[in-house]
Amino acid sequence: MFTDRIEGKWIEAFQAVFGLCKVGSGEQVAILSETQSRAVNVHLAELALCGMGARPFHVVMPTPPQSTPVPVRSTGASEALQNNAAAIAALAQSTMVIDLTVEGLLHSPELPDILKGGARVLMISNEHPEALERLKPDEDLKPRVREAVKRAKSARVLRVTSEAGSDLVADGSDCPVTGVWGWTDRPGTVTHWPGGIVVAFPGRQTVNGRLVMQVGDINLTFK
């Protein structure tokens, strides 16, 4: 798994997710990457799309210089596009964008202009395809995520406790909540693979308490 050899099962995994996104024969699909993107995933996306009869094309941006002194990962706020109008226009004119930038476009300033054009955007995490294969979404995720979003939206208090001593309380009223199941087939929308997650955004100064880390916990700050 460390030699990045193309595996047929990985092409099939990409095709399965693209199929959930309703990628069709003849569809013009943009593959967005940057010079530091994981090359094997770029190749897999192209092979999968060609095998489905789509018409993929590449938009490749130079990875910009680091702007912070510490590792930054999984922000979902890629700076790769650098407000390049020509690149943004090419993405917006496609019907589907496969986002393979290192950080992803989820919170990037250019995303609204791309979605305005009607493109649907699938952000694929910059992980080895072995991990993506294991975390391939299925159709059962959608109703489960929607139900979890419904419950989270109805909550007024969000509380986290643990045997280690965590006791954290957040105000859940008027708290933006969203859910992702790993694919999208609606124009002008964005999703990411892996999916199966519900995210809540409590307001500023509405979170109080203590969060205790203990042996066995995983800190994903830089992952």
N, CA, C and O of each residue as an XYZ file, in Angstrom:
892
protein
N       0.810     -1.216      0.000
C       0.000      0.000      0.000
C       0.839      1.259      0.000
O       0.306      2.361     -0.132
N       2.184      1.104      0.150
C       3.017      2.288      0.228
C       3.667      2.640     -1.107
O       4.371      3.647     -1.195
N       3.447      1.828     -2.157
C       4.055      2.105     -3.450
C       3.106      2.834     -4.390
O       3.486      3.171     -5.512
N       1.897      3.076     -3.955
C       0.905      3.798     -4.758
C       0.649      3.140     -6.110
O       0.483      3.826     -7.119
N       0.617      1.825     -6.128
C       0.232      1.091     -7.332
C      -1.269      1.210     -7.514
O      -2.028      1.057     -6.557
N      -1.706      1.484     -8.748
C      -3.136      1.575     -9.029
C      -3.784      0.202     -8.832
O      -3.317     -0.795     -9.383
N      -4.845      0.159     -8.056
C      -5.581     -1.082     -7.815
C      -6.980     -0.966     -8.419
O      -7.634      0.071     -8.310
N      -7.419     -2.039     -9.049
C      -8.752     -2.031     -9.637
C      -9.841     -1.758     -8.621
O     -10.830     -1.092     -8.929
N      -9.665     -2.270     -7.405
C     -10.679     -2.074     -6.361
C     -10.810     -0.604     -5.974
O     -11.881     -0.168     -5.552
N      -9.720      0.168     -6.117
C      -9.792      1.594     -5.799
C     -10.542      2.348     -6.899
O     -11.308      3.271     -6.622
N     -10.311      1.941     -8.149
C     -11.086      2.541     -9.243
C     -12.570      2.268     -9.017
O     -13.406      3.154     -9.201
N     -12.891      1.045     -8.620
C     -14.290      0.688     -8.357
C     -14.868      1.510     -7.212
O     -16.034      1.903     -7.263
N     -14.069      1.776     -6.178
C     -14.549      2.585     -5.054
C     -14.860      4.003     -5.510
O     -15.887      4.567     -5.133
N     -13.970      4.586     -6.327
C     -14.207      5.932     -6.848
C     -15.451      5.939     -7.732
O     -16.263      6.861     -7.654
N     -15.603      4.920     -8.567
C     -16.775      4.861     -9.441
C     -18.062      4.715     -8.641
O     -19.096      5.263     -9.023
N     -18.006      3.987     -7.544
C     -19.196      3.818     -6.711
C     -19.648      5.157     -6.138
O     -20.841      5.462     -6.131
N     -18.697      5.952     -5.660
C     -19.050      7.257     -5.090
C     -19.498      8.213     -6.189
O     -20.466      8.951     -6.009
N     -18.803      8.209     -7.325
C     -19.219      9.058     -8.441
C     -20.608      8.648     -8.933
O     -21.396      9.492     -9.361
N     -20.899      7.355     -8.870
C     -22.229      6.887     -9.259
C     -23.313      7.434     -8.351
O     -24.394      7.795     -8.817
N     -23.031      7.497     -7.044
C     -23.986      8.094     -6.110
C     -24.200      9.572     -6.414
O     -25.267     10.123     -6.146
N     -23.163     10.212     -6.982
C     -23.265     11.626     -7.366
C     -23.961     11.788     -8.715
O     -24.104     12.904     -9.213
N     -24.391     10.678     -9.302
C     -25.110     10.660    -10.581
C     -24.268     11.202    -11.736
O     -24.787     11.886    -12.619
N     -22.974     10.898    -11.729
C     -22.128     11.256    -12.867
C     -22.593     10.454    -14.075
O     -22.737      9.233    -14.000
N     -22.827     11.147    -15.192
C     -23.374     10.493    -16.365
C     -22.408     10.436    -17.528
O     -21.398     11.140    -17.544
N     -22.719      9.600    -18.498
C     -21.907      9.485    -19.701
C     -21.896     10.816    -20.449
O     -22.946     11.429    -20.643
N     -20.723     11.258    -20.864
C     -20.596     12.518    -21.588
C     -20.533     13.751    -20.712
O     -20.330     14.856    -21.215
N     -20.703     13.581    -19.404
C     -20.687     14.740    -18.498
C     -19.278     15.318    -18.389
O     -18.301     14.581    -18.257
N     -19.189     16.644    -18.446
C     -17.903     17.325    -18.320
C     -17.587     17.520    -16.838
O     -18.253     18.289    -16.145
N     -16.573     16.820    -16.371
C     -16.226     16.814    -14.951
C     -14.825     17.386    -14.759
O     -13.864     16.918    -15.370
N     -14.720     18.394    -13.912
C     -13.424     19.005    -13.618
C     -12.747     18.260    -12.474
O     -13.368     17.992    -11.446
N     -11.484     17.931    -12.654
C     -10.671     17.351    -11.582
C      -9.725     18.442    -11.106
O      -8.762     18.782    -11.793
N     -10.003     18.988     -9.931
C      -9.175     20.063     -9.381
C      -8.113     19.471     -8.460
O      -8.430     18.719     -7.539
N      -6.861     19.812     -8.712
C      -5.775     19.358     -7.846
C      -4.727     20.456     -7.757
O      -4.840     21.496     -8.406
N      -3.717     20.214     -6.954
C      -2.585     21.135     -6.849
C      -1.304     20.319     -6.901
O      -1.353     19.089     -6.855
N      -0.174     20.973     -6.995
C       1.073     20.245     -7.215
C       1.439     19.323     -6.063
O       2.214     18.386     -6.253
N       0.901     19.567     -4.867
C       1.168     18.700     -3.729
C       0.003     17.755     -3.420
O      -0.016     17.125     -2.363
N      -0.961     17.651     -4.329
C      -2.052     16.693     -4.140
C      -1.509     15.269     -4.219
O      -0.441     15.030     -4.783
N      -2.248     14.340     -3.652
C      -1.845     12.926     -3.702
C      -2.079     12.421     -5.126
O      -3.222     12.260     -5.556
N      -0.988     12.173     -5.851
C      -1.070     11.868     -7.281
C      -1.922     10.636     -7.574
O      -2.646     10.614     -8.569
N      -1.849      9.618     -6.729
C      -2.600      8.394     -6.994
C      -4.099      8.667     -7.019
O      -4.823      8.047     -7.798
N      -4.574      9.577     -6.186
C      -6.003      9.893     -6.178
C      -6.414     10.658     -7.433
O      -7.516     10.471     -7.948
N      -5.525     11.518     -7.920
C      -5.801     12.235     -9.168
C      -5.936     11.234    -10.311
O      -6.856     11.335    -11.124
N      -5.025     10.274    -10.374
C      -5.083      9.255    -11.424
C      -6.333      8.388    -11.286
O      -6.986      8.068    -12.279
N      -6.658      8.012    -10.063
C      -7.842      7.178     -9.841
C      -9.116      7.894    -10.269
O     -10.000      7.288    -10.874
N      -9.210      9.184     -9.955
C     -10.399      9.949    -10.342
C     -10.548      9.975    -11.858
O     -11.643      9.780    -12.385
N      -9.446     10.216    -12.551
C      -9.492     10.261    -14.015
C      -9.891      8.908    -14.603
O     -10.763      8.838    -15.469
N      -9.258      7.848    -14.140
C      -9.567      6.515    -14.655
C     -11.013      6.124    -14.372
O     -11.688      5.549    -15.226
N     -11.481      6.439    -13.167
C     -12.858      6.099    -12.801
C     -13.859      6.836    -13.683
O     -14.827      6.246    -14.163
N     -13.619      8.123    -13.891
C     -14.535      8.928    -14.707
C     -14.526      8.475    -16.163
O     -15.581      8.368    -16.788
N     -13.338      8.210    -16.703
C     -13.262      7.737    -18.087
C     -13.984      6.402    -18.245
O     -14.651      6.160    -19.251
N     -13.843      5.545    -17.246
C     -14.515      4.256    -17.287
C     -16.021      4.364    -17.227
O     -16.730      3.440    -17.627
N     -16.524      5.500    -16.724
C     -17.969      5.729    -16.647
C     -18.491      6.470    -17.869
O     -19.688      6.741    -17.973
N     -17.592      6.796    -18.792
C     -18.011      7.500    -19.999
C     -18.079      9.001    -19.852
O     -18.538      9.689    -20.764
N     -17.629      9.531    -18.715
C     -17.619     10.983    -18.516
C     -16.472     11.604    -19.304
O     -15.635     10.894    -19.862
N     -16.441     12.940    -19.346
C     -15.387     13.658    -20.068
C     -14.622     14.531    -19.071
O     -14.882     15.730    -18.968
N     -13.679     13.933    -18.339
C     -12.951     14.698    -17.327
C     -11.899     15.617    -17.938
O     -11.357     15.341    -19.008
N     -11.621     16.714    -17.236
C     -10.494     17.583    -17.589
C      -9.845     18.048    -16.294
O     -10.476     18.053    -15.236
N      -8.585     18.438    -16.387
C      -7.813     18.769    -15.194
C      -7.619     20.273    -15.038
O      -7.360     20.986    -16.007
N      -7.749     20.737    -13.807
C      -7.327     22.080    -13.406
C      -6.298     21.863    -12.299
O      -6.639     21.412    -11.206
N      -5.043     22.185    -12.587
C      -3.953     21.935    -11.634
C      -3.326     23.265    -11.231
O      -2.847     24.018    -12.079
N      -3.332     23.545     -9.932
C      -2.801     24.801     -9.409
C      -1.483     24.551     -8.671
O      -1.306     23.497     -8.061
N      -0.556     25.521     -8.722
C       0.658     25.391     -7.899
C       0.289     25.497     -6.419
O      -0.472     26.385     -6.033
N       0.813     24.612     -5.604
C       0.563     24.704     -4.165
C       1.217     25.976     -3.625
O       2.420     26.165     -3.802
N       0.447     26.853     -2.969
C       1.007     28.127     -2.491
C       1.960     27.930     -1.319
O       1.941     26.881     -0.675
N       2.799     28.936     -1.035
C       3.715     28.849      0.112
C       2.949     28.741      1.423
O       1.809     29.195      1.526
N       3.584     28.138      2.422
C       2.983     28.043      3.752
C       2.821     29.446      4.342
O       3.691     30.302      4.181
N       1.713     29.664      5.018
C       1.458     30.982      5.617
C       1.450     30.932      7.139
O       1.267     31.961      7.789
N       1.647     29.738      7.719
C       1.641     29.597      9.178
C       2.859     28.791      9.625
O       3.379     27.986      8.853
N       3.322     28.997     10.863
C       4.518     28.297     11.346
C       4.253     26.888     11.874
O       5.196     26.179     12.224
N       2.994     26.474     11.937
C       2.658     25.144     12.441
C       1.939     24.360     11.355
O       1.387     24.962     10.434
N       1.929     23.025     11.436
C       1.215     22.229     10.442
C      -0.274     22.582     10.430
O      -0.900     22.701     11.484
N      -0.823     22.744      9.250
C      -2.247     23.037      9.104
C      -2.853     21.948      8.233
O      -2.453     21.783      7.081
N      -3.814     21.202      8.772
C      -4.443     20.134      8.027
C      -5.945     20.152      8.249
O      -6.435     20.535      9.311
N      -6.649     19.734      7.232
C      -8.099     19.529      7.312
C      -8.861     20.781      7.708
O      -9.843     20.714      8.448
N      -8.403     21.922      7.210
C      -9.153     23.154      7.468
C     -10.351     23.258      6.538
O     -11.333     23.927      6.858
N     -10.274     22.599      5.388
C     -11.329     22.754      4.393
C     -11.307     24.128      3.770
O     -12.283     24.539      3.143
N     -10.208     24.850      3.932
C     -10.102     26.219      3.410
C      -8.871     26.326      2.518
O      -7.953     27.095      2.801
N      -8.860     25.556      1.449
C      -7.723     25.549      0.535
C      -7.456     26.938     -0.034
O      -8.381     27.683     -0.359
N      -6.179     27.267     -0.147
C      -5.770     28.530     -0.763
C      -5.209     28.298     -2.161
O      -4.646     29.210     -2.766
N      -5.362     27.085     -2.671
C      -4.731     26.718     -3.939
C      -5.237     27.536     -5.125
O      -4.462     27.838     -6.033
N      -6.512     27.899     -5.136
C      -7.054     28.627     -6.287
C      -6.550     30.061     -6.370
O      -6.485     30.629     -7.460
N      -6.190     30.657     -5.224
C      -5.598     32.006     -5.219
C      -6.440     33.021     -6.000
O      -5.901     33.936     -6.623
N      -7.770     32.849     -5.958
C      -8.688     33.757     -6.663
C      -8.380     33.866     -8.154
O      -8.600     34.915     -8.759
N      -7.877     32.799     -8.742
C      -7.577     32.776    -10.169
C      -8.886     32.713    -10.952
O      -9.567     31.687    -10.961
N      -9.226     33.813    -11.604
C     -10.534     33.937    -12.255
C     -10.733     32.897    -13.354
O     -11.829     32.357    -13.502
N      -9.688     32.614    -14.121
C      -9.814     31.651    -15.216
C     -10.085     30.246    -14.683
O     -10.917     29.517    -15.223
N      -9.378     29.875    -13.622
C      -9.579     28.550    -13.031
C     -10.972     28.435    -12.423
O     -11.641     27.414    -12.578
N     -11.403     29.485    -11.732
C     -12.733     29.479    -11.113
C     -13.810     29.348    -12.182
O     -14.777     28.607    -12.010
N     -13.637     30.078    -13.296
C     -14.619     30.024    -14.381
C     -14.699     28.624    -14.979
O     -15.789     28.134    -15.274
N     -13.553     27.983    -15.157
C     -13.545     26.624    -15.715
C     -14.281     25.656    -14.805
O     -15.019     24.790    -15.275
N     -14.079     25.803    -13.505
C     -14.757     24.924    -12.545
C     -16.259     25.197    -12.526
O     -17.067     24.270    -12.491
N     -16.621     26.478    -12.548
C     -18.036     26.860    -12.476
C     -18.813     26.417    -13.713
O     -20.021     26.191    -13.638
N     -18.127     26.291    -14.852
C     -18.804     25.911    -16.089
C     -18.956     24.397    -16.235
O     -19.648     23.926    -17.138
N     -18.318     23.644    -15.360
C     -18.509     22.195    -15.385
C     -19.751     21.852    -14.566
O     -20.246     22.684    -13.806
N     -20.243     20.649    -14.718
C     -21.412     20.243    -13.930
C     -21.013     19.517    -12.653
O     -21.821     19.361    -11.738
N     -19.739     19.067    -12.598
C     -19.243     18.348    -11.427
C     -17.771     18.677    -11.236
O     -17.000     18.696    -12.195
N     -17.385     18.936     -9.991
C     -15.982     19.198     -9.656
C     -15.516     18.142     -8.660
O     -16.113     17.977     -7.596
N     -14.455     17.435     -9.007
C     -13.816     16.508     -8.073
C     -12.671     17.273     -7.417
O     -11.649     17.534     -8.052
N     -12.840     17.627     -6.163
C     -11.882     18.470     -5.444
C     -10.827     17.597     -4.768
O     -11.105     16.922     -3.777
N      -9.610     17.622     -5.321
C      -8.505     16.842     -4.771
C      -7.388     17.741     -4.253
O      -6.235     17.318     -4.173
N      -7.727     18.979     -3.902
C      -6.737     19.844     -3.271
C      -6.386     19.279     -1.895
O      -7.136     18.481     -1.333
N      -5.255     19.694     -1.365
C      -4.783     19.134     -0.096
C      -5.755     19.433      1.037
O      -6.066     18.552      1.839
N      -6.233     20.668      1.108
C      -7.124     21.061      2.202
C      -8.600     20.970      1.848
O      -9.434     20.795      2.736
N      -8.938     21.085      0.578
C     -10.340     21.043      0.180
C     -10.966     22.421      0.123
O     -10.517     23.350      0.795
N     -12.020     22.545     -0.694
C     -12.659     23.836     -0.949
C     -13.809     24.163     -0.009
O     -14.436     25.213     -0.148
N     -14.096     23.291      0.938
C     -15.318     23.412      1.737
C     -15.523     24.809      2.309
O     -16.638     25.328      2.288
N     -14.454     25.423      2.822
C     -14.557     26.759      3.412
C     -13.710     27.779      2.654
O     -13.364     28.824      3.204
N     -13.380     27.491      1.422
C     -12.546     28.411      0.648
C     -13.390     29.571      0.128
O     -14.586     29.401     -0.108
N     -12.787     30.751     -0.056
C     -13.553     31.918     -0.516
C     -14.063     31.779     -1.944
O     -15.003     32.474     -2.330
N     -13.460     30.893     -2.737
C     -13.872     30.755     -4.135
C     -15.072     29.823     -4.325
O     -15.688     29.824     -5.390
N     -15.409     29.031     -3.307
C     -16.468     28.026     -3.463
C     -17.814     28.609     -3.886
O     -18.445     28.045     -4.780
N     -18.291     29.709     -3.291
C     -19.606     30.231     -3.692
C     -19.717     30.523     -5.187
O     -20.762     30.269     -5.787
N     -18.655     31.051     -5.796
C     -18.701     31.346     -7.229
C     -18.769     30.070     -8.057
O     -19.392     30.049     -9.119
N     -18.135     29.013     -7.577
C     -18.183     27.734     -8.292
C     -19.580     27.125     -8.196
O     -20.113     26.625     -9.186
N     -20.166     27.169     -7.010
C     -21.505     26.605     -6.812
C     -22.566     27.412     -7.549
O     -23.565     26.861     -8.011
N     -22.342     28.730     -7.659
C     -23.306     29.594     -8.345
C     -23.512     29.166     -9.786
O     -24.591     29.343    -10.353
N     -22.467     28.601    -10.371
C     -22.573     28.146    -11.751
C     -23.370     26.862    -11.890
O     -23.642     26.417    -13.005
N     -23.748     26.259    -10.762
C     -24.551     25.038    -10.797
C     -23.749     23.763    -10.646
O     -24.310     22.667    -10.662
N     -22.427     23.897    -10.500
C     -21.606     22.691    -10.329
C     -21.859     22.060     -8.966
O     -22.079     22.764     -7.981
N     -21.828     20.750     -8.913
C     -21.823     20.069     -7.631
C     -20.379     19.668     -7.337
O     -19.655     19.232     -8.231
N     -19.973     19.817     -6.098
C     -18.562     19.648     -5.734
C     -18.415     18.484     -4.761
O     -19.064     18.446     -3.716
N     -17.557     17.540     -5.117
C     -17.215     16.431     -4.226
C     -15.779     16.627     -3.760
O     -14.838     16.478     -4.539
N     -15.622     16.957     -2.501
C     -14.294     17.134     -1.912
C     -13.828     15.779     -1.382
O     -14.466     15.196     -0.506
N     -12.716     15.283     -1.916
C     -12.167     13.999     -1.478
C     -10.976     14.265     -0.571
O     -10.027     14.941     -0.969
N     -11.023     13.743      0.636
C      -9.940     13.969      1.591
C      -8.611     13.478      1.028
O      -8.554     12.469      0.324
N      -7.559     14.197      1.344
C      -6.228     13.905      0.821
C      -5.604     12.723      1.573
O      -4.544     12.842      2.187
N      -6.291     11.586      1.506
C      -5.856     10.379      2.205
C      -5.497      9.289      1.198
O      -5.856      9.370      0.024
N      -4.791      8.280      1.670
C      -4.449      7.157      0.801
C      -5.736      6.452      0.372
O      -6.665      6.331      1.171
N      -5.804      5.982     -0.892
C      -7.038      5.328     -1.357
C      -7.441      4.108     -0.542
O      -8.611      3.727     -0.540
N      -6.491      3.493      0.146
C      -6.845      2.367      1.018
C      -7.818      2.825      2.094
O      -8.752      2.103      2.441
N      -7.595      4.046      2.632
C      -8.496      4.589      3.648
C      -9.829      4.985      3.023
O     -10.887      4.748      3.606
N      -9.777      5.584      1.844
C     -11.014      5.988      1.173
C     -11.871      4.768      0.843
O     -13.095      4.812      0.964
N     -11.225      3.684      0.427
C     -11.959      2.453      0.116
C     -12.714      1.946      1.342
O     -13.870      1.536      1.241
N     -12.056      1.975      2.492
C     -12.691      1.485      3.723
C     -13.836      2.386      4.163
O     -14.786      1.929      4.800
N     -13.744      3.670      3.822
C     -14.741      4.642      4.274
C     -15.675      5.059      3.149
O     -16.186      6.179      3.134
N     -15.891      4.156      2.214
C     -16.799      4.417      1.092
C     -18.231      4.545      1.606
O     -18.703      3.665      2.326
N     -18.931      5.625      1.248
C     -20.305      5.793      1.739
C     -21.274      4.848      1.036
O     -20.977      4.319     -0.035
N     -22.430      4.646      1.649
C     -23.491      3.876      1.007
C     -24.809      4.623      1.183
O     -24.888      5.585      1.946
N     -25.829      4.179      0.481
C     -27.100      4.906      0.460
C     -27.791      4.926      1.813
O     -28.622      5.800      2.062
N     -27.469      3.984      2.693
C     -28.089      3.954      4.019
C     -27.667      5.139      4.888
O     -28.351      5.477      5.853
N     -26.542      5.768      4.546
C     -26.050      6.882      5.359
C     -26.974      8.099      5.296
O     -27.154      8.800      6.292
N     -27.554      8.343      4.131
C     -28.327      9.571      3.933
C     -29.474      9.721      4.931
O     -29.541     10.749      5.605
N     -30.381      8.748      5.060
C     -31.470      8.913      6.035
C     -30.978      8.973      7.473
O     -31.575      9.660      8.302
N     -29.898      8.263      7.780
C     -29.371      8.283      9.147
C     -28.801      9.655      9.486
O     -29.021     10.172     10.582
N     -28.073     10.237      8.549
C     -27.510     11.575      8.784
C     -28.621     12.606      8.888
O     -28.571     13.488      9.745
N     -29.615     12.505      8.028
C     -30.726     13.467      8.071
C     -31.467     13.409      9.408
O     -31.850     14.442      9.956
N     -31.664     12.213      9.920
C     -32.338     12.069     11.212
C     -31.485     12.660     12.326
O     -32.010     13.307     13.233
N     -30.180     12.445     12.267
C     -29.286     13.005     13.286
C     -29.271     14.528     13.227
O     -29.227     15.186     14.267
N     -29.307     15.090     12.032
C     -29.364     16.550     11.877
C     -30.648     17.095     12.484
O     -30.639     18.116     13.172
N     -31.751     16.403     12.221
C     -33.045     16.820     12.768
C     -33.009     16.865     14.289
O     -33.509     17.809     14.901
N     -32.415     15.841     14.896
C     -32.335     15.798     16.358
C     -31.428     16.902     16.891
O     -31.745     17.547     17.891
N     -30.296     17.116     16.216
C     -29.361     18.146     16.675
C     -29.982     19.537     16.578
O     -29.755     20.384     17.441
N     -30.764     19.768     15.529
C     -31.400     21.079     15.363
C     -32.453     21.347     16.436
O     -32.699     22.497     16.799
N     -33.068     20.285     16.937
C     -34.108     20.465     17.955
C     -33.525     20.614     19.357
O     -34.242     20.964     20.295
N     -32.229     20.351     19.503
C     -31.592     20.433     20.828
C     -31.386     21.886     21.240
O     -31.097     22.744     20.406
N     -31.538     22.148     22.528
C     -31.287     23.488     23.060
C     -29.970     23.542     23.824
O     -29.373     24.608     23.974
N     -29.523     22.389     24.304
C     -28.252     22.306     25.026
C     -27.456     21.122     24.483
O     -27.982     20.018     24.338
N     -26.192     21.365     24.188
C     -25.292     20.302     23.759
C     -24.299     20.054     24.895
O     -23.603     20.975     25.322
N     -24.233     18.818     25.383
C     -23.373     18.531     26.530
C     -22.485     17.322     26.256
O     -22.937     16.307     25.726
N     -21.211     17.451     26.628
C     -20.233     16.374     26.466
C     -19.665     16.026     27.832
O     -19.142     16.896     28.529
N     -19.766     14.757     28.219
C     -19.193     14.307     29.496
C     -18.357     13.060     29.260
O     -18.535     12.364     28.260
N     -17.449     12.780     30.180
C     -16.642     11.560     30.097
C     -16.211     11.144     31.487
O     -16.232     11.946     32.421
N     -15.817      9.881     31.622
C     -15.343      9.367     32.902
C     -14.050     10.047     33.339
O     -13.715     10.054     34.523
N     -13.324     10.620     32.372
C     -12.057     11.285     32.707
C     -12.280     12.649     33.350
O     -11.344     13.244     33.884
N     -13.518     13.148     33.302
C     -13.798     14.437     33.923
C     -14.280     15.515     32.985
O     -14.476     16.656     33.403
N     -14.474     15.178     31.721
C     -15.004     16.172     30.783
C     -16.429     16.538     31.152
O     -17.238     15.671     31.482
N     -16.724     17.798     31.096
C     -18.092     18.288     31.291
C     -18.188     19.616     30.556
O     -17.889     20.677     31.104
N     -18.609     19.528     29.308
C     -18.621     20.681     28.411
C     -20.050     20.943     27.964
O     -20.749     20.029     27.528
N     -20.479     22.187     28.073
C     -21.849     22.559     27.716
C     -21.818     23.663     26.668
O     -21.058     24.624     26.788
N     -22.649     23.521     25.640
C     -22.760     24.538     24.598
C     -24.220     24.879     24.380
O     -25.099     24.030     24.534
N     -24.470     26.124     24.023
C     -25.824     26.578     23.722
C     -26.214     26.067     22.338
O     -25.600     26.448     21.341
N     -27.218     25.218     22.272
C     -27.631     24.641     21.004
C     -28.737     25.404     20.305
O     -29.078     25.078     19.168
N     -29.307     26.410     20.950
C     -30.382     27.182     20.324
C     -29.815     28.046     19.203
O     -28.769     28.675     19.365
N     -30.502     28.075     18.079
C     -30.066     28.841     16.900
C     -28.659     28.446     16.463
O     -27.919     29.266     15.920
N     -28.303     27.213     16.697
C     -26.968     26.711     16.353
C     -27.013     26.118     14.937
O     -27.765     25.173     14.698
N     -26.227     26.651     13.999
C     -26.217     26.064     12.654
C     -25.784     24.603     12.700
O     -24.782     24.262     13.328
N     -26.543     23.753     12.034
C     -26.247     22.316     12.006
C     -26.288     21.837     10.561
O     -27.187     22.200      9.802
N     -25.330     21.036     10.197
C     -25.330     20.469      8.852
C     -24.884     19.016      8.913
O     -24.220     18.594      9.860
N     -25.254     18.266      7.899
C     -24.871     16.860      7.843
C     -24.326     16.497      6.476
O     -24.735     17.073      5.468
N     -23.415     15.555      6.436
C     -22.792     15.122      5.182
C     -22.826     13.605      5.113
O     -22.404     12.929      6.051
N     -23.328     13.069      4.005
C     -23.383     11.604      3.872
C     -22.408     11.081      2.821
O     -22.381      9.882      2.545
N     -21.607     11.969      2.231
C     -20.507     11.499      1.392
C     -20.695     11.612     -0.103
O     -19.792     11.255     -0.859
N     -21.839     12.096     -0.555
C     -22.047     12.318     -1.988
C     -23.139     13.357     -2.171
O     -23.919     13.629     -1.258
N     -23.183     13.942     -3.382
C     -24.256     14.875     -3.700
C     -24.633     14.718     -5.164
O     -23.766     14.562     -6.024
N     -25.918     14.759     -5.440
C     -26.392     14.695     -6.820
C     -27.216     15.926     -7.185
O     -27.900     15.942     -8.209
N     -27.146     16.962     -6.339
C     -27.912     18.188     -6.588
C     -26.992     19.306     -7.062
O     -25.949     19.542     -6.452
N     -27.364     20.010     -8.156
C     -26.542     21.117     -8.643
C     -26.362     22.196     -7.570
O     -27.271     22.469     -6.787
N     -25.182     22.797     -7.552
C     -24.922     23.902     -6.637
C     -24.731     23.494     -5.196
O     -24.955     24.302     -4.295
N     -24.317     22.243     -4.949
C     -24.103     21.773     -3.576
C     -22.704     21.177     -3.447
O     -22.059     20.842     -4.440
N     -22.253     21.052     -2.202
C     -20.921     20.512     -1.930
C     -21.018     19.423     -0.866
O     -21.849     19.500      0.038
N     -20.175     18.424     -0.978
C     -20.101     17.362      0.018
C     -18.666     16.877      0.100
O     -17.813     17.336     -0.660
N     -18.389     15.957      1.008
C     -17.035     15.410      1.070
C     -17.068     13.915      1.375
O     -17.977     13.398      2.024
N     -16.026     13.247      0.871
C     -15.806     11.824      1.089
C     -14.478     11.680      1.807
O     -13.466     12.175      1.312
N     -14.444     11.011      2.974
C     -15.496     10.314      3.706
C     -16.605     11.242      4.225
O     -16.412     12.443      4.413
N     -17.770     10.628      4.445
C     -18.913     11.352      4.978
C     -19.442     10.664      6.220
O     -18.706      9.992      6.942
N     -20.744     10.847      6.456
C     -21.347     10.247      7.644
C     -21.060     11.043      8.889
O     -20.613     10.498      9.899
N     -21.316     12.339      8.819
C     -20.978     13.210      9.948
C     -22.039     14.297     10.106
O     -22.627     14.764      9.131
N     -22.264     14.680     11.348
C     -23.145     15.810     11.664
C     -22.303     16.841     12.402
O     -21.600     16.509     13.356
N     -22.376     18.082     11.961
C     -21.545     19.146     12.532
C     -22.432     20.273     13.036
O     -23.338     20.725     12.335
N     -22.167     20.722     14.253
C     -22.892     21.855     14.844
C     -21.903     22.980     15.132
O     -20.748     22.730     15.479
N     -22.365     24.217     14.986
C     -21.506     25.382     15.176
C     -22.097     26.307     16.240
O     -22.796     27.264     15.905
N     -21.825     26.033     17.514
C     -22.318     26.931     18.573
C     -21.738     28.331     18.402
O     -20.640     28.498     17.872
N     -22.484     29.332     18.855
C     -22.034     30.715     18.733
C     -20.841     31.016     19.625
O     -20.499     30.236     20.513
N     -20.227     32.135     19.379
C     -19.086     32.560     20.187
C     -19.504     32.782     21.635
O     -20.585     33.295     21.925
N     -18.620     32.382     22.524
C     -18.808     32.562     23.962
C     -20.054     31.838     24.487
O     -20.636     32.235     25.497
N     -20.452     30.771     23.785
C     -21.590     29.974     24.267
C     -21.145     28.583     24.719
O     -21.981     27.755     25.082
N     -19.840     28.320     24.700
C     -19.305     27.020     25.111
C     -18.545     27.187     26.421
O     -17.625     28.001     26.511
N     -18.926     26.422     27.429
C     -18.284     26.523     28.742
C     -18.041     25.131     29.317
O     -18.760     24.179     29.011
N     -17.013     25.036     30.154
C     -16.743     23.771     30.827
C     -15.326     23.291     30.621
O     -14.419     24.084     30.369
N     -15.141     21.989     30.728
C     -13.807     21.405     30.696
C     -13.796     20.162     29.812
O     -14.700     19.330     29.875
N     -12.758     20.053     28.988
C     -12.570     18.887     28.131
C     -11.267     18.213     28.543
O     -10.198     18.817     28.452
N     -11.351     16.967     28.993
C     -10.188     16.242     29.509
C      -9.770     15.161     28.515
O     -10.582     14.324     28.121
N      -8.505     15.185     28.114
C      -7.957     14.143     27.246
C      -7.393     13.025     28.114
O      -6.760     13.282     29.138
N      -7.627     11.785     27.698
C      -7.096     10.651     28.447
C      -6.460      9.641     27.495
O      -6.592      9.758     26.276
N      -5.783      8.669     28.047
C      -5.126      7.646     27.239
C      -6.154      6.973     26.333
O      -7.221      6.557     26.784
N      -5.818      6.876     25.058
C      -6.728      6.255     24.101
C      -7.498      7.256     23.270
O      -8.043      6.897     22.226
N      -7.557      8.524     23.714
C      -8.209      9.561     22.925
C      -7.330      9.921     21.728
O      -6.112      9.747     21.766
N      -7.948     10.414     20.686
C      -7.221     10.792     19.477
C      -7.384     12.289     19.255
O      -8.507     12.792     19.203
N      -6.280     12.994     19.127
C      -6.300     14.422     18.831
C      -6.048     14.596     17.336
O      -4.953     14.315     16.847
N      -7.063     15.058     16.618
C      -6.964     15.182     15.166
C      -6.654     16.606     14.720
O      -6.951     16.972     13.583
N      -6.066     17.408     15.588
C      -5.796     18.810     15.268
C      -5.045     18.957     13.954
O      -5.402     19.800     13.131
N      -4.013     18.155     13.744
C      -3.189     18.280     12.549
C      -3.452     17.168     11.546
O      -2.617     16.904     10.680
N      -4.600     16.516     11.653
C      -4.935     15.447     10.721
C      -6.062     15.894      9.803
O      -6.494     15.131      8.939
